């Protein structure tokens, strides 16, 4: 397992060296709009803390952009378990899951949001899974991308 993970990290580092990561268009602005409206914004990720810190640093988001970052190694089980969402709620001071919106671009993201009991479980179509794939699992919304979230919440 350690060898496989080391290989993954090496491949990921090489891929990001060849093509540096960049936020999708409109995501930074959407996060800023949400936070300006008093909405807490947390990132949950299947990457471990080391990889996540590196990625956030590469895009200049290591400080002040997000209210919380929860990595898979922060919880006993990753997606589709709801634990990363619950940890994000803890970190942002949210106690009512009925006030939570989860957004993700994979079936596992949507399953985690549903398993957590989030009020809004939004699939975003910016990943490798299409509307038919995401639409086949429980969700409340399918959006073109994260940049559409402020509009969904009527912040625009």
N, C-alpha and C positions, 0 to 999 in steps of 0.2 A: 504494500500500500504506500509506504513512504517513497519508494522508487517511482511509482506511477505518479504520485503527486509532485515529486521533484521534476519529473519529465513534463508534466502539465505546466508547471510554473516556468520552466525553461522555454517551452513552446509559446506560452503566452507572452513572456518577455520579448522573445524574438518577434512575434507578431506585432506587438505594440511599438517596438523599436522601428520596424519597417513601416508601420502605419500608426502614428500616435493617436491615442483616443481623443475624441472631441465630443462635447455634448451635442445632442440632436438639436436642430433648429427650434428655437422658441422655448426650450426646457428651462434654461436659466431664468428667462423673463417670467415664465409661468410660476416658477418657484418663488421668485421675488414678489410677484403679485399675490400669491397665496399668503406668504408670510406677512406682507403689508396689511392684509385683511385680517390678520390674527390667526390664520390657520397654521398649525404646527405641521412641519414637513419632515418626514423621516424616510431614509433609504433603508430598505431591507435587501440583502443580497446573499446569494449562494456562494459568493467568494469569501475566503477567510479574511481576517483583519489585515494581514500583511499585504495581500493582493489589493484589497479595497483601498487601503491607505495610499498605496502606490498609484492606483487609478485616480483617486480623488486629487492627489497632488499633481498628477499629469495634466488635469483639466483646470487646476487652480481652485478647487473646491474644498481644500483641506480645512478651511476655517470660515465660519460665518454664513455659509450658503444653506446648510441644512441644520435642522434642530436636533437631529439624532441620526446615527448610522448604526444599524444592527447587522452583524455578519453571522454567517452560519455557525462559526465557532463560538458564538456568544450564547447559544441555545442547545438544549439536549438533542434536538432533531430539526432538520431543515424542512423545506416545503415537501409535501403539502401540509405538514403540521402547522398549527397557527402560532407557534412560539415566537417567531421573529416579530410578528405583528403585535403580540402581547408585550414583548420586550420594548418595542417602539412606543407602545402606549405608555408603559412605565416611564420611559426616558423623556417623554414629552408631557407627562402629567395628565394624560387622558384616561379617564376611568370608565367611560361609557362607550362600549364597542358600537353602539348605535349611532355614534358621532364619527365613526371611522370610515374613510374612503381608502380602499386599496386599489392600486393600479399596477398592472404587470403585462408583460408581453409573452407569457408562457401559460400553458394549461396549469402547471403546478402553482404559478402565482395566483391564478383565479381560484384554484382549489384551496389554497391557504387562506385567501380572503373569505371564502365561503365557510371554511372550517372555523375561522375566528368569529364568524357572525357579523362581519362588517356590514354596515348599512348599504354602502356602495361598493361593488366589486366590478371594477372597470378593466376590460381588456384593451390594451393599446396595440395598434397594428404597425408598430415600428420595429418589431423583432422578426424572427424567422417564421413564426407561426401566423397563418392567415386567418381571416374572419371565419371561415368555415371551421377551422380547427378550434379556435378560441370559442366560437359560438356554440360548439358542441358540449361545453361544460357550463355549469351554473355561473351566471354573471348577471349584473344589472345593466351594464352598458358596454358597448364596443365603441372605442374612440380612435380617430386617426393617430393620435399620439398624446403624450403627457401635456403638450402645449394646449390641448383642448380642455383640460381640467378646470381652469378658472371659469370658462364659459359654462361648463356643466353645473358649476356651483353658483351661477348667476353673478359672478364677480365682475363681469364685463357688461 
